[in-house]
């Protein structure tokens, strides 16, 4: 699946992390239950130790991942070819895994190993040998889900051309086809100011009125240039060139267009919109 396809499926990094959190909780719960069934029948169940190991192991990893996602975003701006991006991600995954296993080892040492003859370094090396490859596999899955298979390709970009420039060559919609009876009209995308869902149709608003197109909002979003348009609500997409300001009080947000029109902004898409608007100002 392409990066754009995965991005549309996940919608935002926040949703991805929420899914990871739920998934990790379920895994931890199942593992904790297995420990309880296996050990409680023979001797008193060490619930504090197992609670820390099962839930602590997954949650400490989960808390580290967003930090390195943000770091990798900064690296993407400096890299020029896909193979550099792949190597950078692998290196970040290695760092994440080393730090995570160190945190887990500190937790275990405080509860168990400090009472044994094994030194901290010996037990840590044992943990690296046993778990490092699995940690790397987990990080690779998370990165692939976040950035998409396309951005992790080993294929080199053209000489002297950055990844961002290569991605811009992707073909996006230039017109929207509007059928009225036996007539077909084509509206240029650069005339569309915002798009709203309308049952099984969409409304494309322009300077003069709007046109109704037989498509879904998700369907039209697939063909729009992400650098020019951004979904701001489950039922609305806006052209970034039309956005004047973002207004809100922490629970309700609005997008104010340059002509004064107001569109509802979902908190889910607020950070993505702000990031794109900041990037456009810097450019």
N, C-alpha and C positions, 0 to 999 in steps of 0.2 A: 504494500500500500504506500502511496506517495505521502510526502510530508503534508501537503495540503489536505489530502483525504483524512489523515489521522488528526490533523488540527480541527477539521470540521466535526469529526466524530467526538473528540474530547471537549471541544469548544474552548477550553481554557486550561491553563496550568493548575488553577485552583481546583477544578473538577478532577483533574488527573490525580492530584495529591489527595483529594478526598476519597477517591476510589482506592488508592494505595493504602490509606489509613484504614478503611473498612476491611480491605483484603488482609492486611497484616493483623488486624484484631481477630479476624476469624481464624487465621492460621495459629496465632498465639493461643486462642481459646481451645482449639482442638489439641494442640500439643500439651497444654496444661492439663487437660482432661485425661490424656493418655498417661501422663506422669502420675496423676492421682489414682487411676485404675491400677497401674502397674505396681505402685509402691505402698498404697494405703492398706492393702490386704496383709502385708508382711510386717510392717512397722509404722509408727506414727509418721504421717505425711509431712515432709519439710516444706510447708506451703509458702513460707516467706522466700526461701531460696529459689524454689521453682517459679514463683510468681515473678521474681526479679529477672531470672534467666530467660523465661519464655517471652514475657511482654517487654522487658527491658531491652532484650536483644533486637527485636524488630523495631521498637519505637525509637531507639537511639539512631538506628540506621535511617528511619523515616525522617527524623529531624535534621539529619545532615544533608540529605539530598537537595532540598530547596536552596541551601546555601551554595552548593556547587553548581546548581542550575544557573543561578545568577552570575556566578563567576564565569561559567562557560559562555554565557551571552556576551560578556565583555571580550572574551577571546575570539568569538566569531567575527567581531569587527576588525580584528587584526590579522586574521588568517586569509590566505589568498587561494588555496586549493583544498579540495575535498580530503586528500590524504593527510594534510596537516590537521584538519578538523577531526578526523578519525583518531589520529595519534594523540591529540589533545584530550579527547574524550576518554581514551583508554588510560591516559596518565591520571586524569581526574578520578576515574573509577578506582585506580590503584590507591590513590591518596584517601578517598572516601573509605575504602575497605580497611586500610591500615589504621586509620583513626577510629573507625567503628569497632574493630576488634580490640583495639587498645582500651576503649571505654568499657567494653564488655569484660575484658580481662581484669580491669581495675575493680569492677563490680564483683566478679567471682573471687578475686584475691581477698577482698575485704570480708567475704563470707566463708570461704573454704580454704584456699591455698595458704593463707598465712599461718594455718595450724599444721601444715604438712612440711615435709623436708624439701619439697620442690621450690626452687627459687622463682622469682617473678619472671625473669628472662626465659627460663626453661619452659615454664607453663605458657608464656606468650608465644614462643617459637612453635610450641606444639599446636597452639590454636591457629596460628598462621598457616601451618602445614595442612591442617585439617579443613579450615573454613575459607581461606583466601580465594580459592578458585570459585567457590560457590558465591561469595560476595561479588566477585567480578562479574559473574553471570547475571546476578540480580541487577547490578547497576547497568549493565548493557541493555537489559530488557527495559528498564525505566527510561534510559536515554533514548532508546529507539522509539518508545511510545511517546516521548516528549517532543522529539525533533523529527521523527519520521525516518523511514529507511532511505529515502532519497538523499537526505543531507548527510548520511553516514556512508555513502557510496565510496568505493575505492577509485572510481573514475576521476581522473584529473580534469580540472577546469582548463580552459584554453590558456596558453602561455600569456602571462601578463594580465589576465582577466580574473577579477575576484569572483568568489562564489555568489555574492549578491548580484553582480552584473550578469552572471550566467543565468541565475534564476529569473531575472527580469525578462529574459528572452522567451519565457513561457507565454504561450498565446492565451490572452484573456478576451472576454467578450468586448467587442467594439460597438455593437448595436443590439437593440432589443426588438424582436419581431412582434408586431401587433397585428392580429388578424381581426378584421371586422367584416363579417359576411364573406363576400367574394374578393374583398380588398385586403392587401397586405401592406403594412406600413412599417418602416424601420426607423427607430429612434436611437440616436447616438447616445452611448453610455455617458459621455462627458456632459450631456444635457440633464442627466438624471441627478436629482439633488438628494432624495431619499426614497426608500422602498418600504412598503408596508404589506404585511400578509393580509389576504382578503379571501377567506375560505380556501378553495383550491386554486385561487388566482393570487396575483400580486398587483399592487398599485405602484406605478413608477411616477413619482412627483417631479415636475419640472417647473420652470419659471412660469409657464402658462398652463395651469391645470395639471391633469395626470392622465395616464393611459393604463388600461387594465390588460395584463398579460397572463396567459394561461401557463402558470408555472407555480412552484412552491418557493417559499423564501429560501429554503435550504438548496433547492435546485439552482436558483439564480446566483446564490452565493458562491457556488462552485466555480462559476465562470468569471467572477469579479476579481479585479486586481486587489489583493489584500493591502497594497500600499495606498490605494485610493478609496477603499470602502471598508467599513467596520460595522459588524453587527453590534447594536447597542441594547437590543431587547429581543426576546424570543419572536417578536412580531415586527421588528424594524431593523433596517440597515441604512446607514447614513454615509453620504459622500464626505470624506474628511475635509475637502476644500470648503465645504459649507459650514463647518463647525466654527462658532465664534467663542463660546465658553461652556464650561461644565459647572452646574450649580447643584448644590445638595446640602442636606443637613445631617447626614449620617445614616438615614434610613430611606429617604426619597431623593432621587437624583434626576436631573433634567439636562438635556442638551439644548442649548440656545443656538439657533442658526443665525447667520449673518443678516438675514432679512427679518429676524424677530420671531420666527416660528419656534415653537417649543416641542421637543420630542422626549418621551419617557426613556430614562436610562436605567437599565438593570444593574444592580451592584455587581453581578457576575461579570459583566463586560466593562465595568468602569476602568479597571486597571489597564486592560488592553487598549482602550480608547486613549487614555492618558499617555500611555507609552508611545503610541503611534503619533499623537499630536506633538509630543515633545521631540520625537525624531524628525518630524516634518519642519519644526521650528529650527532645529539645529542644522538641517540641510539647507 
